[in-house]
Amino acid sequence: MPRQDAAATRSGLPGFAGRRHELKALRADIGRAGLDTLTGRRGARSRVLLIAGRPGSGRTTLAEALLREIADAYPDGVLRAVLTGRDAAPTGLARTARDLLAALGADAPPGADEDELAEAVRTALAGRRTVLLLDDAPGAEHVEPLIPDAPDCLVVVVSQGPLTGIPDVRPCALGGLDTAAAVEVLCHYAGPTRITVDPRTAEAVAEECGGQPAALILAGAWLAARPKLSVADLRQALLAVPLPPDLPAGDRPLHRAFRLTYDALPQPAARILRLATLAPDGLVDPHTAAALGGCTVPAAAAVLHDFAALGLVRPVPEDDGPHVPPADAAIGPRYRLPGCLVPLSRELIHGHERPADVQLARARMLERTVRLVQSCRAAAEPSGSPARRKAGELPRSLRFATRAAAAHWLHTRRGALLDAARMAVADGQLDTLDRRLIATLTRALLAHYGPEAAAPDLYTLHALLLEVAERRALPRERAAALLNLGDLDAGAGRREQALTRYRGALESARAVKDPLATGRALESLGDTYAELGDWVRAADWYGRALELRLARGERADAARLHARIGAAHGRAGRHEQALKDCRAAARTSRRLGDAAGQARAAEVAADVHEHVGQLDGALRSLLEALDFARAAADGALEVRLQLRIAEILDRLGDPAAARLHRAAGERRREEHPE
């Protein structure tokens, strides 16, 4: 396939033609009073504009043109979300809301349900002047929960049909472009010379394309790549494309233009185009195309460049800003297949690809994704670490030059990587690729984002791992997934749900006699009951965990659990039993030479004394704990104990001594800031 640099440059321009009447009507609708408000007064919710039309009618282009014209009126910028996914199914409200919250820099609690996430989006948009563009919306039920109660915001929806059920939606229905505008699009992509010398045939081509921008772009780009052909040749080629007998009349122009372009592609490029519909989140870059097509990364990059020139894919703009690192070999340009072309391209798979070949292409793509994610995680490791040395052995196209470049790649591919994990799990026949991808992506997110920021994505990954473990009857993996999900549920305040997770993990861990997972599940159950204030049950579960630790000779863990049991008994009013467990914790820590453990045991004993009003006993235990903390050189623990001693002394009526301990604690805090 010849290079088409000039055509590529032209196709990178906006290429917007016609639609001036529609643009004017949309702008007028923004400021028009709502039907459910008094004249001259704005309603409480955002204005909703609907741009309706069949795929390929230029509806998204019109929406983007509107946003450019009104940008100055919305200083807080534009939020974009595509509501239909790679497989033509709705992406789901939860996923859309999470992506919007991430773009807003707002918190998205891990595991939150759709209603909570939608409420978080609406709350985050309150008080802003933002445009929310919801593209390819399947229906009103996917739009309505995201409409903010913010009259200064604007919601622009792109859909094929009406949004029945949402009040006061201002629709703008699109048909084909008029002849002059359609010829302008042809001229923009094919160049002016051949259009100017044969305007009548150009108008006939525009008519054959039904005035549909997508068909006109494909036809114009096809002609641009063939400088020796005329507009008449283009028209003749379009008419020569065979049509399926049952194809609706409205779909014929785009079908002809697409098949005209596709049939002229070399076989390797045609195969990449067919398989591009398998790309996670619809995002295609040179690595993805190379894996799908079984070619080199440079060859795939050249094919995608040509696809962009032909109007088969659209470049995805890269982030722009001072914190964006320069691109390296692993960060190539990104593209998306236009939504109107996805069904046409997907149909070709069934006619040209055997299921085994599709499976192999998908496996190659996911295997390359795993290697890239591994390299991305390694870039966050210190220089000279085993992970960095191992990554250095990878081909240069799979390596990241800097940690910043790896982090940028992870940020820009986040949605595609999560979709790749979903794809691997849904396939169900990719051996261990699904678990490898989930495990590697989990480590990469933790390395670059940290546990708190990565928690929402980790919840998704652990849920996918649970699905795999249950489907394949893998109790060890099931226990691990349930423990991780339980931790995230507990951290988000869903403690009853966490209890259910932990019990399921305990059952699976016991089934395979996994002592580590069993112990963790038992302690997690005790922790959760403690957070719920059910101290009797907390002590019971801690006691079961203690039995396991003692049976395995894990004395350090046994000492820690004795202290936890003591704290739980103390809160439950069992003071004698509480002190007994504290003494057991102290004895075990002393035998181990663990001064910090002795300090913690003494601190728990102080809590028990304080709980029953024995302030003298609490003071003695705290002073004892302070001595052990100093021996352990635990600065943070020293600070906490000094301040608690000061508080007890104040209550005992010795303010002078309290001031001394408080001052000592503050000095220690300056030496050991948290």
FIMAR-949101 format. One record per residue (C-alpha): residue in one letter; x, y, z. Coordinates in steps of 0.001 Angstrom, whole numbers, padded with zeros to 6 digits, always signed. Example, Ala and Ser with C-alpha at 12.3 -4.5 7.8 and 13.67 -1.06 7.14 Angstrom:
2
A+012300-004500+007800S+013670-001060+007140
//
This chain:
674
M+000000+000000+000000P+001590+003348-001016R+002396+005972+001591Q-000055+008887+001520D+001633+011621+003515A-000197+014480+001812A-003557+012815+002270A-002728+012101+005877T-001958+015753+006474R-005249+016829+004930S-007279+014240+006838G-005812+015541+010093L-007734+018814+009572P-011214+019187+011067G-012874+018691+007704F-016158+020071+008964A-018562+021160+006235G-022149+022322+006252R-024316+021968+009365R-024300+025734+009937H-028049+025715+010477E-027757+022858+012978L-024922+024603+014817K-026924+027800+015091A-029976+025913+016395L-027899+024056+018981R-026336+027254+020265A-029749+028875+020514D-031096+025910+022483I-028401+026302+025143G-029766+029574+026445R-033449+028914+025814A-035712+028666+028888G-036691+025149+029894L-040181+023850+029418D-040584+023169+033154T-039403+026549+034375L-040858+030005+034511T-039928+032284+031671G-036529+033845+032212R-035536+031461+035012R-033200+028517+034663G-034029+025075+035902A-032001+023243+038522R-030518+020656+036135S-028139+021009+033229R-029443+021671+029756V-029406+018501+027627L-028820+018744+023877L-029307+015685+021681I-027575+015211+018334A-029370+012267+016748G-028466+010470+013563R-027361+007182+012103P-023685+006200+012541G-021623+007867+009832S-023837+010952+009642G-021213+013178+011241R-023002+013470+014563T-019836+013315+016678T-018094+015773+014354L-021007+018177+014790A-020803+017784+018561E-017074+018553+018525A-017669+021575+016294L-020249+022839+018791L-017819+022360+021669R-015142+024376+019887E-017550+027256+019384I-018761+027370+022995A-015469+026531+024714D-015005+030016+026134A-018366+029852+027932Y-017327+026711+029856P-013969+027460+031472D-013892+024157+033393G-013472+022273+030129V-015035+019246+028460L-015555+015736+029799R-015982+012992+027218A-017336+009480+027556V-018278+006890+024935L-021225+004860+026190T-020946+001957+023739G-018027-000430+024059R-015845-002529+021804D-018459-005268+021408A-021268-002811+020562A-022769-003378+024018P-023282-000543+026540T-020132+000115+028558G-022185+000247+031754L-022955+003153+034043A-020398+002136+036675R-017511+002074+034217T-018526+005360+032609A-018909+007057+035982R-015502+005828+037148D-013830+007174+034017L-015519+010546+034470L-014523+010707+038135A-010937+009875+037208A-010949+012709+034654L-012331+015048+037332G-009715+013956+039854A-012478+012917+042257D-012570+009898+044536A-014329+006768+043299P-014826+004320+046172P-013716+000813+045148G-016656-001493+044591A-019263+001268+044751D-022508+000530+042928E-023889+002436+039947D-026131+004733+041965E-023314+005779+044285L-020924+006409+041411A-023475+008397+039416E-024188+010495+042495A-020454+011097+042889V-020268+012349+039277R-023185+014708+039788T-021671+015992+043034A-018274+016532+041408L-019871+018585+038612A-021919+020783+040953G-020671+024336+040885R-018654+023844+037699R-019065+025226+034220T-018335+022059+032284V-019582+020403+029106L-020305+016685+029396L-020199+014954+025993L-021822+011508+026048D-021095+009876+022710D-022844+006891+021137A-025461+006683+023897P-027577+003496+023629G-030592+005065+025341A-031949+007441+027953E-031334+005064+030861H-027580+005349+030249V-027695+009145+030176E-030204+010293+032798P-028223+009228+035931L-025244+011327+034794I-027099+014596+034262P-025857+016910+037028D-027991+019238+039106A-025867+022098+037833P-027510+024685+035568D-024098+026054+034562C-023109+022717+033012L-024159+021496+029575V-024777+017875+028552V-024389+017045+024857V-025600+013568+023906V-024840+011814+020632S-027256+008978+019892Q-029064+007198+017109G-032529+007716+018507P-034533+009852+020931L-033944+010050+024692T-037446+009155+025781G-037991+009807+029454I-035576+012726+029893P-037583+015950+030078D-036835+019025+027990V-034235+017439+025693R-033465+019652+022706P-033039+017285+019716C-031122+017989+016538A-031779+015272+013943L-029161+014838+011232G-029694+013629+007697G-027258+013721+004811L-025242+016798+003918D-026540+019023+001163T-024779+018718-002163A-022488+021735-001727A-021309+020607+001699A-020847+017014+000510V-018685+018187-002396E-016702+020317+000053V-015887+017196+002092L-014786+015374-001069C-012641+018349-002020H-011078+018461+001432Y-009939+014820+001312A-009306+014287-002412G-007835+017700-003160P-009473+020513-005130T-008091+019985-008648R-010048+016936-009825I-013216+018096-008096T-013029+021531-009707V-012548+020226-013254D-015519+017836-012977P-018059+019383-010588R-021073+017530-012003T-019530+014103-011445A-018440+015211-007996E-022069+016029-007237A-023061+012589-008519V-020482+010978-006209A-021885+012986-003321E-025328+011670-004190E-024049+008070-004382C-022580+008588-000884G-025981+009743+000361G-024438+012917+001755Q-023024+010801+004612P-019747+012287+005866A-018220+008885+006697A-018830+007586+003171L-017589+010850+001635I-014381+010741+003678L-013643+007165+002586A-014386+007977-001052G-012320+011164-001009A-009361+009484+000696W-009536+006581-001804L-009272+009074-004655A-006466+011002-002930A-004372+007815-002821R-004787+007431-006635P-003614+010659-008259K-003981+009260-011805L-007704+008507-011446S-010550+010950-012041V-013743+011667-010151A-015568+009684-012832D-013365+006693-012043L-014330+007061-008401R-018025+007094-009241Q-017681+004070-011495A-015755+002178-008804L-018427+002942-006213L-021204+001723-008475A-019263-001462-009186V-019242-002503-005526P-021768-005353-005124L-024487-004906-002526P-026064-007618-000377P-029680-008057-001449D-031056-007528+002057L-029020-004391+002823P-031265-001429+003791A-031084+001515+001418G-029733+003843+004111D-026735+001553+004722R-025716+001199+001085P-023549+004354+000681L-021293+003554+003620H-021104-000122+002665R-019964+000783-000857A-017358+003301+000282F-015985+000955+002919R-015744-002067+000618L-014162+000080-002068T-011396+001031+000339Y-011092-002377+001973D-010913-004371-001270A-007954-002269-002403L-005890-003040+000707P-002999-005509+000583Q-003781-008747+002393P-001660-008009+005511A-003289-004590+005943A-006761-005981+005278R-006217-008584+008002I-005137-005949+010506L-008272-003946+009714R-010497-006987+010239L-008874-007916+013526A-008722-004337+014809T-012231-004843+016185L-010647-007163+018775A-008545-004340+020231P-009333-003688+023913D-011510-000625+024424G-011348-000089+020647L-007875+001432+021054V-005363+000408+018380D-001671+001261+018555P+001317-000224+016699H+001880-002888+019351T-001737-004054+019240A-001829-004042+015436A+001485-005906+015231A+000293-008622+017600L-003049-009013+015844G-001568-009068+012367G+001543-011078+013220C+003952-008459+011869T+006631-006144+013220V+005819-003002+015159P+007269-000633+012481A+005232-002376+009781A+002084-002078+011894A+002803+001604+012555A+003052+002210+008795V-000242+000403+008182L-002037+002460+010838H-000604+005643+009338D-002074+004663+005994F-005380+003712+007596A-005618+007210+009058A-004989+008682+005621L-007752+006518+004179G-010262+007500+006860L-010373+003953+008272V-009125+004980+011708R-009024+008243+013602P-006003+009395+015618V-006567+009744+019360P-005057+013033+020594E-002257+012622+023106D-002376+014445+026414D-000702+017811+026279G+000936+019455+029245P+004187+020066+031096H+004047+016721+032893V+003724+014618+029749P+007099+012958+029015P+008515+012783+025490A+007392+009697+023602D+009731+006723+023464A+009693+003495+021492A+006973+001945+023632I+004562+004887+023331G+003276+004908+019805P+000342+006830+018334R-003139+005633+019228Y-006103+005235+016890R-009754+004245+017032L-011882+002605+014389P-014911+004880+013779G-018009+003414+015367C-019840+003310+012043L-017125+001075+010556V-016912-001403+013445P-019906-003557+012337L-018651-003610+008754S-015171-004658+009811R-016452-007217+012290E-018575-008901+009606L-015422-009509+007588I-013923-011611+010383H-016601-014275+010005G-016021-014540+006276H-012214-014448+006219E-010878-015719+009562R-011098-019180+011066P-012049-019232+014765A-008678-020795+015615D-006849-017950+013834V-008907-015343+015680Q-008106-017088+018950L-004410-017101+018102A-004454-013401+017207R-006199-012564+020465A-003674-014633+022428R-000735-012896+020692M-002214-009507+021514L-002761-010351+025181E+000704-011924+025489R+002288-008715+024168T+000114-006729+026565V+001422-008798+029483R+005022-008113+028445L+004388-004382+028110V+002734-004234+031522Q+005669-006159+033015S+008062-003644+031485C+005888-000797+032765R+006025-002156+036310A+009788-002739+036087A+010286+000921+035155A+009006+001849+038629E+011672-000304+040315P+015051+001094+041425S+017851+001054+038899G+019788-002208+039054S+016901-004173+040576P+016210-007693+039219A+013011-006470+037538R+014876-003651+035779R+017626-006009+034640K+015067-008469+033293A+013213-005679+031470G+016499-004582+029945E+016657-007904+028100L+013379-007177+026267P+013369-005809+022696R+013687-002045+022616S+010094-001633+021410L+008914-003209+024675R+011054-001066+026991F+010344+002289+028595A+013118+004854+028728T+012016+006388+032030R+009588+005833+034858A+007641+008918+033711A+007219+007428+030236A+005959+004153+031728A+003529+005989+034012H+002224+008012+031065W+001720+004851+029023L-000166+003238+031925H-002334+006345+032331T-003247+006625+028645R-003849+002873+028251R-005595+002305+031583G-009075+001781+030114A-007736-000476+027359L-005708-002545+029835L-008706-003124+032072D-010753-004051+029016A-007997-006456+027956A-008332-008176+031327R-012104-008401+030859M-011577-009803+027366A-009138-012440+028587V-011500-013566+031341A-014541-013615+029078D-012725-015730+026502G-012247-018545+028991Q-009859-020499+026752L-006598-018578+027040D-004834-020948+029416T-003181-018828+032135L-003013-015584+030136D-005960-014091+031983R-004428-014668+035434R-000988-013507+034300L-002411-010291+032878I-004459-009581+036004A-001516-010263+038331T+000916-008167+036289L-001503-005275+035885T-002228-005330+039622R+001478-004980+040402A+001920-002204+037838L-000983-000171+039230L+000359-000539+042768A+003873+000427+041687H+002837+003586+039843Y-000304+004711+041708G-000045+003249+045199P-002712+001208+047037E-005181+004024+047671A-005257+005570+044194A-005261+002157+042512A-008009+000695+044724P-010962+001173+042303D-009107-000562+039463L-007792-003252+041807Y-011370-004041+042836T-012231-004660+039191L-009191-006900+038711H-009808-008936+041872A-013445-009433+040823L-012254-010730+037443L-009808-013088+039148L-012635-014361+041342E-014688-015085+038223V-011820-017090+036747A-011188-018982+039989E-014827-019961+040409R-015227-020996+036785R-012117-023173+036842A-012534-024458+040408L-009292-022922+041730P-009857-022630+045507R-006463-021083+046292E-006967-018281+043768R-010572-017906+044929A-009426-017405+048504A-006864-014771+047450A-009411-012866+045359L-012023-012922+048116L-009499-011723+050710N-008450-008813+048533L-012052-007898+047722G-012932-008161+051413D-010119-005770+052305L-011341-003240+049746D-014963-003629+050883A-013924-003114+054495G-011878-000054+053569A-014914+001406+051786G-017133+000835+054842R-019062-002132+053412R-018272-004333+056412E-021169-006781+056086Q-020130-007477+052514A-016525-007823+053698L-017602-010451+056246T-019211-012488+053481R-016035-012261+051405Y-013823-013328+054312R-016033-016310+055163G-015882-017464+051548A-012103-017049+051561L-011849-019063+054781E-013860-021903+053255S-011652-022021+050141A-008404-021726+052119R-009380-024590+054406A-010355-026728+051417V-006746-026676+050153K-005175-026511+053630D-003562-023122+052941P-002458-021896+056399L-001436-018423+055255A-004782-017653+053624T-006628-019328+056500G-004835-017211+059078R-005386-014042+057135A-009103-014786+056737L-009495-015498+060461E-007742-012285+061451S-009687-010280+058881L-012946-011582+060328G-011763-010525+063780D-010735-007076+062495T-014077-006544+060786Y-016111-007542+063841A-013915-005177+065881E-014723-002348+063476L-018419-003221+063881G-018030-003027+067676D-018876-006706+068153W-015962-007366+070509V-017085-010819+071625R-017061-012165+068068A-013834-010305+067337A-012137-012044+070268D-013520-015391+069119W-012108-015064+065590Y-008782-013757+066893G-008709-016798+069192R-009147-019156+066234A-006332-017391+064426L-004188-017698+067562E-004714-021457+067668L-003462-021725+064097R-000381-019586+064830L+000481-021574+067934A+000085-024855+066067R+002545-023618+063451G+004987-022251+066016E+004600-018672+064774R+005308-017002+068089A+005611-013408+066860D+002156-013600+065280A+000867-015327+068406A+002091-012426+070557R+000397-009926+068258L-002863-011876+068402H-002725-012162+072206A-002620-008359+072298R-005568-008066+069911I-007567-010579+071931G-006766-008601+075067A-007988-005391+073459A-011207-007095+072317H-011871-008606+075772G-011247-005225+077337R-013805-003551+075087A-016255-006374+075820G-015940-005773+079579R-013928-008928+080293H-011139-007071+082085E-009457-009977+083870Q-009320-012026+080685A-008054-008971+078812L-005150-008433+081214K-004336-012138+081085D-003987-011985+077295C-001896-008819+077535R+000492-010584+079914A+000681-013531+077518A+001525-011154+074678A+004228-009519+076777R+005761-012851+077810T+005942-014116+074245S+007444-010853+072995R+010019-010900+075783R+011113-014430+074830L+011493-013276+071265G+013433-010171+072289D+010763-008035+070646A+010740-004754+072572A+008202-003189+070212G+005830-006121+070821Q+006214-005668+074592A+005432-001970+074186R+002258-002726+072246A+001150-005302+074829A+001681-002797+077657E-000241-000148+075717V-003216-002485+075340A-003073-003208+079082A-003207+000552+079663D-006345+000713+077494V-007958-001981+079650H-007092-000159+082898E-008346+003136+081505H-011589+001566+080322V-012498+000574+083921G-011317+003868+085383Q-008037+002575+086862L-005965+005583+085824D-003003+004700+088077G-002775+001269+086470A-003103+002839+083021L-000244+005251+083833R+002035+002436+085026S+001370+000413+081892L+001987+003428+079641L+005292+004236+081360E+006305+000604+080951A+005317+000729+077293L+007367+003913+076847D+010503+002184+078141F+010013-000656+075678A+009324+001761+072796R+012607+003549+073555A+014431+000232+073595A+012897-000570+070212A+013781+002909+068868D+010200+003266+067630G+009888+007049+067406A+006285+007162+066272L+005197+004874+069111E+007152+007008+071599V+005290+010128+070469R+001902+008458+070839L+002738+007121+074302Q+004132+010427+075573L+000967+012239+074559R-001246+009570+076140I+000771+009764+079379A+000275+013535+079395E-003475+013071+078992I-003638+010589+081897L-001559+012887+084111D-003927+015768+083387R-006835+013590+084483L-004928+012581+087615G-004435+016247+088532D-000700+016587+087805P-000550+019277+085087A+003154+020005+085574A+004180+016423+084815A+001674+016375+081969R+003337+019436+080404L+006738+017761+080594H+005558+014612+078813R+003598+016601+076246A+006643+018749+075469A+008801+015627+075187G+006287+014103+072813E+006210+017208+070633R+010021+017292+070464R+010069+013630+069519R+007447+014281+066842E+009679+016926+065278E+012506+014381+065185H+010231+011669+063725P+007513+013367+061640E+004847+010968+060380
//
